[in-house]
């Protein structure tokens, strides 16, 4: 699932919500869409144990039941970890940083440690990324709050790979783990023998240590036979914040947004304005009379 794009994940979640029979709310307008929002999605190619999304429902449901129904309806590789009712979460969800684990196949731990020290000692680490708006220059060093070699990799020198753990600040434009790996390669010639396996372990506010309760937390699995690292299975997401154990409940823009899809609108006869005159014979007659007058 780590090779699925964000749009593919969104489609899978929408289909899972319909399959689970959840009373999801829909947006108003000519093209209603299910009210599902995503926060800080992982880049394509990265596995994750801490993805967050919010689903607006038209009625109160048991969070545990919602999680079980949605987990059973989602495809293999996307797992629901936790569901929280936003009504009981007075504070907003602040996703300010992510905790990443990067497995570097074929890189000796000592060589990776030297590259980490050189990277942390640098004032800047500029990299370029090609976007739809052209080439953008990013400072990968400014986004990295902490970076260290995994302790098990340091003790096991014959593991055949190095494992990095780093906390990366959410910035605009976003600095991705692959941008940081590009900077490491340029500064220290750090080159894995095969593509690295990148996994997000947690995301949340800065400066805390315990768990932040998500609205819906998802896991995107990585193939078990890739990467060759020690930590490729599911890990419990040790999220970065504790105090904001709740999220902000967003008030609906109008009462109509609380209605399920297909709910009838008010009759046009009771409306304050007529529909488009091109489709209304009475309006056309009145227009002719006004023109002749």
Number of C-alpha atoms within 10 A of each C-alpha: 20 23 15 14 15 15 9 12 18 15 11 15 20 19 16 19 22 14 14 18 13 18 19 21 22 22 18 16 8 6 7 13 14 19 15 18 11 13 12 17 14 21 17 12 17 24 27 27 28 30 24 25 18 20 19 20 18 15 12 9 12 10 16 13 11 19 20 16 18 24 21 15 20 20 15 11 15 21 20 23 19 20 23 21 20 23 12 12 18 13 14 15 23 17 20 17 23 25 23 22 26 24 26 27 22 17 19 20 26 14 13 24 19 13 19 20 14 13 21 17 10 11 10 14 20 16 18 14 12 9 8 7 6 8 10 12 12 20 18 25 21 17 19 20 15 13 19 16 21 18 12 14 21 17 10 12 13 11 19 15 23 30 28 20 20 19 22 25 23 19 12 7 10 14 21 17 22 16 20 22 19 18 23 20 14 14 15 16 12 20 18 18 11 13 12 24 22 25 27 25 24 25 29 29 21 18 11 14 14 15 18 24 24 27 21 23 20 21 24 24 21 23 14 11 8 14 21 19 21 13 14 20 12 14 15 11 19 17 25 24 23 17 14 21 18 22 22 16 17 10 7 10 10 9 8 15 18 19 20 17 17 8 9 9 8 8 7 10 9 8 9 7 8 12 12 9 13 9 9 11 10 11 15 14 12 12 13 10 10 9 8 7 6
